[in-house]
Amino acid sequence: MADAKVIPFDDDRSRSGAVPRPARRRGAGSRRQGEPVVVREVQPLPGRTIQQDDVPVTPEEPVAADTAEQGGWDRRIAGGLAFLRRRLTGDYEVDDFGYDQELTEQVLMSLVRPLYEKYFRVEVKGIENIPSEGGALIVANHSGTLPLDGLMMQVAVHDNHPEGRHLRLLAADLVFMLPVVNELARKAGHTLACAEDAERLLQRGELVGVMPEGFKGIGKPFSERYKLQRFGRGGFVSTALRQGTPIIPCSIVGAEEIYPMIGNAKTLARLLGFPYFPITPTFPWLGPLGAVPLPTKWTIQFGEPIRTDGYPPEAAEDPMLMFNLTDQVREQIQHTLYKLLVQRRSVFF
């Protein structure tokens, strides 16, 4: 390394004209009082050049991230205030079924989504079988003592479909007889399980969800889990044939175990006007805590569509055809249920 140059701060060549001698080299910090300060010229090591990374730079990324995060929160607050203003002024749209899309997307689904993502950890398969546009009838198995499977299926379609499509569920009469539940169901896009409402929605190009087992499926004992009940008289097939829309079988695994129904208090059910009154290992013994569902692991699989647009218009009145198509849908759902049950490692994982 070259010898260090000594540049005294009080050096004034114009006055003295003398050339200062190099200072004697000593250890660091050994400067005597009155000696000039030594400024050393930094020389790179042999074979090594000074890289840009060697120069300390004040980090700016955290500041940018904080700014972006603050901007995100500002947008959320502004959006929330705009939403409240529209609700208070009535500046929002509701269709003739009572469906409020804005309320469903921003409030109702936001309340259900943590249950879907964190609690039941729903895994979705076959979402590509749902068309990007146009009407379709999704037919699923029904279970779980309380109809949480319908809500999970609704979130699954909206959050996983590339087009973010909404599922309009057909619900039983009891849903629209209960206070509060009635209003929320209408706002979320549910409607009465009848052929007229289903056909109107399919004509508009909506996705319609139906669970033909009804109360027979949701209220069956735990010993009969994952065994499909009767699918009624095949009214959903007739509706699909009239509109020429595809039927998409859907199999849901995990809902059967959230409330293992080991008994049914039929007398109490008749007094309350319910189709059944469930008795589970935790309800009614633990009171309100018994209403907390078990955190099972769910899988929802949408099967390949069964096309109906190749049949003539009068096919909807053919009872044999309706029976065959109903049985085909039922068998496809049951077969997929068995396959998913074999594949899953545990009820809770």
C-alpha positions in Angstrom: 0.0 0.0 0.0 1.3 3.5 -0.9 2.5 5.7 2.0 -0.2 7.9 3.5 0.0 11.6 2.6 0.1 14.1 5.5 -1.9 17.2 4.9 -1.6 19.5 7.9 -4.7 21.7 8.4 -2.5 24.7 9.2 -0.3 24.2 6.1 0.1 27.4 4.0 2.6 26.9 1.3 2.2 30.4 0.1 3.6 31.7 3.4 6.2 29.2 4.3 7.2 27.7 1.0 8.4 24.7 2.8 7.4 21.2 1.9 6.4 19.3 5.0 8.1 16.0 5.7 6.0 12.8 6.0 5.0 12.2 9.5 6.3 9.1 11.3 3.8 6.3 11.2 2.3 5.4 14.6 -0.5 3.3 15.8 -4.1 4.6 15.5 -5.0 7.2 18.1 -1.4 8.0 19.0 -1.3 11.6 17.7 0.7 13.9 20.1 -0.7 17.2 21.1 -0.1 19.9 18.6 0.5 17.5 15.7 -1.5 17.9 12.5 -4.4 15.6 11.8 -3.5 12.9 9.2 -6.0 12.3 6.4 -5.3 9.0 4.7 -6.1 8.4 1.1 -8.2 5.2 0.8 -6.6 2.7 -1.6 -8.5 -0.4 -2.7 -7.2 -3.8 -1.9 -5.3 -5.6 -4.7 -7.7 -7.4 -7.0 -10.8 -5.8 -5.5 -12.8 -2.8 -6.6 -15.2 -0.8 -4.5 -18.7 -2.0 -5.1 -21.9 0.0 -4.9 -23.0 -2.3 -2.0 -20.0 -1.1 0.0 -21.5 2.4 0.3 -24.1 2.6 3.1 -27.5 3.8 1.8 -30.3 5.0 3.9 -33.2 2.6 3.4 -36.2 4.1 1.7 -38.4 1.0 1.1 -40.0 0.9 4.6 -41.0 4.5 4.1 -42.6 3.6 0.7 -44.3 0.6 2.2 -45.7 2.7 5.0 -46.9 5.2 2.6 -48.6 2.5 0.5 -50.2 1.0 3.5 -51.5 4.4 4.7 -52.9 5.0 1.2 -54.6 1.6 1.4 -56.2 2.4 4.7 -57.3 5.8 3.4 -59.0 4.2 0.4 -60.8 1.7 2.7 -62.0 4.4 5.0 -63.2 6.5 2.1 -65.0 3.4 0.6 -66.6 2.6 3.9 -67.9 6.2 4.3 -69.2 6.1 0.7 -70.9 2.8 1.4 -72.6 4.2 4.6 -73.7 7.3 2.7 -75.4 5.2 0.0 -77.1 3.1 2.6 -78.4 6.1 4.5 -79.6 7.9 1.4 -81.1 4.8 -0.2 -78.8 5.1 -3.3 -78.4 1.4 -3.9 -80.1 -1.3 -6.0 -82.2 -4.3 -5.0 -83.7 -6.7 -7.6 -87.3 -7.9 -7.5 -86.2 -10.9 -5.3 -84.7 -8.6 -2.7 -81.1 -9.3 -3.6 -78.7 -6.6 -2.5 -75.4 -7.3 -4.3 -73.4 -4.5 -2.7 -74.5 -5.4 0.8 -73.7 -9.1 0.1 -70.2 -8.5 -1.2 -69.1 -5.9 1.3 -70.8 -7.0 4.5 -72.5 -10.4 4.5 -69.7 -12.3 2.7 -67.1 -10.5 4.8 -68.8 -11.9 7.9 -68.9 -15.4 6.6 -65.5 -15.5 5.0 -63.4 -16.0 8.2 -65.5 -19.1 8.9 -64.8 -20.2 5.3 -61.1 -19.5 5.2 -59.8 -19.9 8.8 -62.3 -22.2 10.6 -63.4 -24.8 8.0 -60.4 -24.1 5.7 -62.5 -24.9 2.6 -60.7 -26.5 -0.4 -62.4 -26.0 -3.7 -62.0 -28.3 -6.7 -63.5 -28.2 -10.2 -64.3 -24.5 -10.2 -63.6 -24.5 -14.0 -66.7 -26.6 -14.5 -68.9 -23.6 -13.7 -69.5 -21.5 -16.9 -68.2 -18.0 -17.1 -71.5 -16.7 -18.2 -75.1 -17.8 -18.7 -77.4 -19.8 -16.4 -76.5 -23.1 -14.7 -78.1 -25.2 -12.0 -75.7 -26.4 -9.3 -77.1 -29.4 -7.4 -75.4 -30.3 -4.1 -75.7 -32.7 -1.2 -77.1 -31.2 2.1 -76.0 -32.0 5.6 -74.7 -30.6 8.9 -77.9 -30.0 11.1 -77.7 -26.3 10.3 -77.5 -25.1 6.7 -73.9 -23.8 6.8 -73.0 -25.8 3.7 -75.1 -23.5 1.5 -73.3 -20.4 2.7 -69.9 -22.0 2.3 -70.8 -23.0 -1.3 -71.9 -19.5 -2.0 -68.6 -18.1 -0.9 -66.7 -20.8 -2.7 -68.2 -19.9 -6.0 -67.8 -16.1 -5.6 -64.2 -16.2 -4.3 -62.8 -18.9 -6.6 -64.5 -18.3 -9.9 -62.5 -16.2 -12.3 -65.5 -14.0 -13.0 -66.5 -13.7 -9.3 -70.0 -15.1 -10.1 -72.7 -15.1 -7.5 -74.7 -18.1 -6.5 -78.5 -17.7 -5.9 -79.6 -20.4 -3.5 -83.1 -21.9 -3.4 -84.2 -22.2 0.3 -87.0 -23.9 2.1 -90.1 -22.1 3.3 -88.9 -22.2 7.0 -86.0 -19.8 6.1 -88.5 -17.1 5.1 -90.7 -17.6 8.1 -87.9 -16.8 10.7 -87.5 -13.1 11.7 -84.1 -11.5 10.8 -83.1 -14.7 8.9 -85.8 -14.0 6.3 -84.4 -10.5 5.6 -80.8 -11.6 5.5 -81.6 -14.5 3.2 -83.3 -12.2 0.7 -80.5 -9.7 0.8 -78.0 -12.4 0.2 -79.8 -13.5 -3.0 -81.7 -16.6 -1.7 -85.2 -17.2 -2.8 -88.0 -19.7 -2.4 -87.3 -23.2 -3.6 -90.0 -23.3 -6.3 -89.8 -23.9 -10.0 -91.1 -20.4 -10.9 -88.4 -18.6 -9.1 -85.7 -20.9 -10.3 -86.8 -20.5 -14.0 -86.8 -16.7 -13.7 -83.3 -16.7 -12.3 -82.0 -19.1 -15.0 -83.6 -17.0 -17.7 -81.6 -14.1 -16.5 -78.3 -16.1 -16.8 -77.9 -16.6 -13.0 -76.2 -19.4 -11.2 -78.8 -21.2 -9.2 -78.0 -23.6 -6.3 -80.4 -26.3 -5.1 -80.0 -29.0 -2.4 -82.7 -31.6 -3.3 -82.4 -33.6 -0.1 -83.9 -30.7 1.9 -84.6 -31.4 5.6 -84.1 -35.1 5.0 -80.5 -34.5 4.3 -79.7 -31.8 6.8 -81.5 -33.5 9.7 -80.4 -37.1 9.2 -78.6 -38.9 12.1 -74.8 -39.0 12.2 -74.9 -42.8 11.6 -76.1 -42.1 8.1 -73.6 -39.5 7.2 -72.6 -39.1 3.6 -75.5 -41.4 2.5 -77.6 -39.3 0.1 -81.4 -39.2 0.8 -84.0 -39.1 -1.9 -83.8 -36.2 -4.4 -87.5 -35.5 -4.4 -89.5 -35.8 -7.6 -86.8 -34.4 -9.8 -88.3 -30.9 -10.1 -84.8 -29.4 -10.6 -84.2 -31.5 -13.7 -87.5 -30.4 -15.2 -86.5 -26.7 -14.6 -83.1 -27.2 -16.2 -84.7 -29.0 -19.2 -87.1 -26.1 -19.8 -84.3 -23.6 -19.8 -81.7 -25.7 -21.5 -79.2 -25.0 -18.8 -76.4 -27.4 -17.6 -76.7 -29.2 -14.3 -73.5 -29.2 -12.3 -73.2 -31.8 -9.5 -71.5 -30.6 -6.3 -70.2 -32.8 -3.5 -69.4 -31.3 -0.1 -67.3 -33.2 2.5 -66.8 -31.9 6.0 -70.3 -30.5 6.8 -71.6 -33.8 8.2 -69.3 -33.6 11.3 -69.8 -30.0 12.4 -72.8 -31.0 14.5 -72.9 -34.8 15.0 -76.6 -35.4 15.4 -77.1 -38.4 17.8 -80.7 -37.8 18.6 -83.9 -36.0 17.6 -86.3 -34.6 20.1 -89.4 -34.9 17.9 -92.0 -33.8 20.5 -90.0 -30.6 21.1 -89.6 -30.1 17.4 -93.4 -30.3 16.8 -94.0 -27.8 19.6 -91.6 -25.3 18.0 -92.7 -26.0 14.5 -89.3 -27.3 13.4 -88.8 -30.3 11.1 -86.4 -31.8 13.8 -84.7 -30.7 17.1 -81.1 -32.0 17.1 -79.3 -33.5 20.0 -75.6 -33.6 19.6 -72.7 -34.4 22.0 -72.6 -30.7 23.0 -76.1 -29.4 22.5 -78.2 -28.7 24.5 -75.9 -29.9 27.3 -73.5 -27.0 27.0 -76.1 -24.3 26.3 -74.9 -21.7 23.8 -71.4 -23.2 23.7 -73.1 -26.3 22.2 -74.1 -24.3 19.2 -70.4 -23.8 18.2 -69.6 -26.1 15.2 -66.7 -28.4 15.2 -63.7 -27.1 13.1 -63.8 -29.8 10.5 -61.8 -29.6 7.2 -64.1 -29.1 4.2 -63.7 -30.0 0.5 -66.2 -28.7 -2.1 -65.9 -30.3 -5.6 -67.9 -29.2 -8.6 -68.3 -32.0 -11.1 -68.5 -32.0 -14.9 -71.7 -30.4 -16.2 -74.6 -32.5 -17.5 -75.9 -30.8 -20.6 -79.7 -30.4 -21.2 -79.8 -28.2 -24.2 -79.8 -31.2 -26.6 -83.3 -32.4 -25.5 -86.5 -31.2 -27.2 -88.8 -28.8 -25.3 -91.3 -31.5 -24.5 -88.6 -33.5 -22.7 -89.4 -31.6 -19.5 -92.7 -33.5 -19.3 -91.2 -37.0 -19.7 -91.2 -38.6 -16.3 -88.8 -41.4 -17.3 -86.2 -38.9 -18.6 -86.5 -36.8 -15.4 -86.0 -39.9 -13.3 -82.9 -41.0 -15.3 -81.3 -37.6 -15.1 -82.1 -37.2 -11.4 -80.5 -40.6 -10.7 -77.5 -39.7 -12.8 -76.9 -36.5 -10.9 -77.4 -38.3 -7.5 -75.0 -41.1 -8.4 -72.4 -38.7 -9.6 -72.5 -36.7 -6.3 -72.5 -39.9 -4.2 -69.5 -41.4 -6.1 -67.6 -38.1 -5.7 -68.4 -38.1 -1.9 -66.9 -41.6 -1.5 -63.8 -40.6 -3.5 -63.2 -37.5 -1.4 -63.7 -39.5 1.8 -61.1 -42.0 0.8 -58.6 -39.2 -0.1 -59.0 -37.1 3.1 -56.5 -37.8 5.9 -58.6 -36.7 8.8 -61.9 -35.1 9.7 -60.1 -32.1 11.1 -57.0 -31.9 8.8 
